[in-house]
Amino acid sequence: RRGQPASPAMDEEYDVIVLGTGLKECILSGLLSVDGLKVLHMDRNDYYGGDSTSLNLNQLWKKFRGEDKPPAHLGSSKDYNVDMVPKFMMANGTLVRTLIHTNVTKYLSFKAVDGSFVFSKGKIHKVPATDMEALKSPLMGLFEKRRARNFFIYVQNYDEADPKTHQGLDLTTLTTKELIAKYGLVDDTVDFIGHALALHRDDRHLNEPALDTVKRMKLYSESLARFQGGSPYIYPLYGLGELPQVSVFSVCYTFIVILHVHVTKMLICYNAFLCYRVLHV
């Protein structure tokens, strides 16, 4: 059955065989199927998602405690949906655009994350998502906001393919620290830009070419504007495990999936076809 779990005859021929139903494997299968290739998709587990799955209580208990059923006082297993690799997605990021290309988003419900926050000088502050929030935010003083605004306008207008927007600056050689210094921004603002907007994990970016930081800031801005929410992040309503599972079910092309099987042998034949044997468990 196309786009659904099945038990196909093992002597059929396929253009591609994909092992594992993690997110990247499911997206790969979807893209290959969209391009007209016949894909066989297999997984040793009895659920979709691999390391990026979302587990109910019974599955979670079995994975970490080795027992089939958890205590009754924890409630219904279906009330739990625990991500193995929790993360947010940028609303205009590569992953979201790939999901749109494969039509997966027609079968998924997303929720915009209400806001993102930073810890500064002993207090938690919301990262501004609108002009009004930016004016009221205590993260910058009045004059600093004006300087930062000039920098944000430069980043917003920057187009790597249009030298007119570069203002004579080569961001492939100019470091992030040198670029920000041209706008006279203080250290607290530099930290805010690098970690709350560009989402760098450390300060190494300050001594690296500024182009990457500018691209990250543009992605943040574009993602923020896409859903006009309180942050640039979105999240699948029923957990990240929905992504690989829906990727499988939504692709109505030459795409066959079987779960709970182990591949015991793979041979490369002389005629360049891939021969395989699977063991059902």
Beta strands, then each sheet from edge to edge (+ up, - down):
strand 1: 16-19
strand 2: 39-43
strand 3: 54-55
strand 4: 82-83
strand 5: 89-90
strand 6: 110-112
strand 7: 117-120
strand 8: 123-126
strand 9: 233-236
strand 10: 255-259
strand 11: 261-268
strand 12: 274-280
sheet 1: 1+ 2+ 10+
sheet 2: 3+ 4-
sheet 3: 5+ 9- 6+
sheet 4: 7+ 8-
sheet 5: 11+ 12-
end
